[in-house]
Amino acid sequence: MNPWGDIMVDGSKKDIPKFELIKQILQENNGIMELYTLCREAHKRLPKRKNWEGEIIYRNNRGELILVEHDNHIFVALPGYEENVDQATIDETKIEPPKEIPKEKYVKSVPVLKKEIKILPVRAEDYLPKSCPEYVPQDKELELIDAHMESGINLLFVGPKGTGKTLAFAYYAYKNKIPIIQFDCSEQTKRQDLIGRFLLIGNEVVYQLGVLPTAIEVANQYGKAILVMEEINCLTSFSQKIMNQILDWRRHVYIPEIGKTYRLKNGAKLLIAGTMNPSTYSGVFELNEDLRSRFAEYHINYPNEEKENEIISKLTNLDDEIRRLIIRLAEDTRQLYVSGEINYALSTRDLITFANLFEVYTKTFDDKKTALIYALRTTVLYRYDNEQERETIRKRIYSVFGVEV
């Protein structure tokens, strides 16, 4: 017998590699209801018809539920109710069976050999940073991270783009040789990304851990780890709720699909950090109060002129005069942004990009003035799509640098 289970369909035996995956999902009550809900949503996109077109890939022994694969989707089919799955009702553990199973829908199932799902291994050394640009702190950011690393209290950096929020954690991890898991959040982030998912590799069904249990595994293996949820306020309210169990006193992640709880070992340290732009930015959500209350917050703003000059002088080869002028232009854009005249303020990251490109273009073009013009176009002027805003920036550039772009 095939260890993945054989199903008799119309008298012929079929090997179903997906059977174990489906069986594992159905073993959990929540799994049944979640799968049922997903199938109902998919069913709405499938044209209603008397007879199902697709391969029947599962039917439980009591005749309560049939799963049909059609067009790369798995659908719930109830014998006698194939035309409209919405007629089915759900109780705590099962879909209500129909009174009669039509003969033409009869499917004989064969007993399945129980097989434990393999969990894809996690290697802590894969998350050790190999390199990282230098981070020049504005204040005591690195000492702050160190304190939270030792205490395990979650830390959230809040501030505008390009101020080094992400770099601060990466640089700390690099200097201290600590594995770091950096996860880019978005409104498309799903439960599977955070908790885990089943995968079919060849004929083998495996479970891949999501970012939360992965961080716990890395910390347990290495003794320390940092998990950074980048732009955490891009998560939907539902996804934010999923994070609560790892952020509070429980400090664990429960995965019902495999019946396993991941938690930190005694002595292992895990810093869970987040970064986020202010809620005024487009494409972000408000943080749930229960999530926000699980973090300590530190706000990072654009550096003052003296500090920004120090940062750029340390990280680039820009000469003193050009450096002074580009910082002045950045300050102008930030004031214009606050007043609502433009929708983009130059960040320290933009200035570093400008400095690096100016150096590259100086080697490419015949003179520094041409290099300056192209560096200003590519890193400043073309940040603005609105023609009125672009004209405003052209005038500011001419006022500061004395060149037309």
C-alpha positions, 0 to 999 in steps of 0.5 A: 500500500502506498504510505500516502494513502490510496483512494478508489475512484470509479473502481481504479486506484489512484495515488494521492500525494496530497492526502496526508496534507489534507488528513493533517488539516482535517484532524483539527476542528479549527482546521476543518472549519478553516478549510471549509471556509476557504473552499466556500470562497473558492466555490463561489468562483466555480460555476454552479453545475449539477455534476462536479468536474474534477478529481475526487481526492478525499472522502472521510469514512463516514461519508460526511465530506468529499474534497474535489480538486478542480483547476488547482483549487480544492473544493468541498463537495457534499453528496446531494448538495453539489449544486450549492455548498452553502446549503451545508451546515457546520457543527463543532466537529463536522459538516452535517452529513446528507440523508442519502449518498447518491450512488454515482457519487460513492467513493471507496476509501482505503485505510491510510498509514499514519506518517509524521509530518517532517518539519524543515530544519532551521539553521541558526548560522544561516542568519548570522550577518556577513556584512553591514554598512556602518551605523552612525547613531544620532543618540544612544540607539545601540546602547538601547538595543543592547539593554533590550537584548539582555532584558528581552523586552520588545522594542519598536523604532518609530520614525520617517523613512531613511533615518536608519531604523533598520540599519541600527538593528542590523549593525548591532547584530553584525558587531555582536555576531548575533543571528538576525531575522529580518521580515518585511511586513505588508498587507499581504502578510498571511498567517502562514508567513508568520506561523508556517505552512505545508509544502509538497516537495516531490511526493513528500509533504513537509511543514515549513516554519513561519518567521515567528517559530523560526526566530525561537528556533534560532535563539534556542540553537545559538543562545541569542537572536534578533527578530525585526518586523520591518514596517510592522504597521503594514500588517493587517489587524488580523495579522497583528493579533497573531503576534500577541502570543510571542510578544507577551509573558507566554513567549511561545508560538503554538502551531495546531496543524502539527500539534507543537508549541515553540518556546524559548529554552532557559537562558536563550534570549530573543529580542523582538523588534519592530520598525515603522513609519508614522501613521501619516504614511500611505499604505500603513495601518494603525497598530492595535492597542494590544500589540502596541502595548507589548512594545517599548517605543523609541522615536527617531527623527531626521538628524540635525544639521551637525549630526547629519554632516557627521554621518555623511562625512563618515560614510561618504567621500563627499567634499565639505562644500557639496556636503554642506549644500546637499544638507541645506537642500534636504532641510528645505525639502523637509520644511516644504513637506511639513507645510504641505507644498511637496509630498516627499522629504529628502532623508539621510539615506537619500543624501548618502545615495546622492554622495555615492552617485556623485562620486561615480558620475565624476568618474563617468563624465568629463567635469564635476558640474555635469556629474552634479547635475545628473546626481541631483536629477536621479536622487532629488528631482525625479523623486517628484512626479507632480510637475508643480512639485518638480518645478518647486524643487528645480528652483530650490536646487538652483537657489542652493547649488546655482545649477539648472537641472 
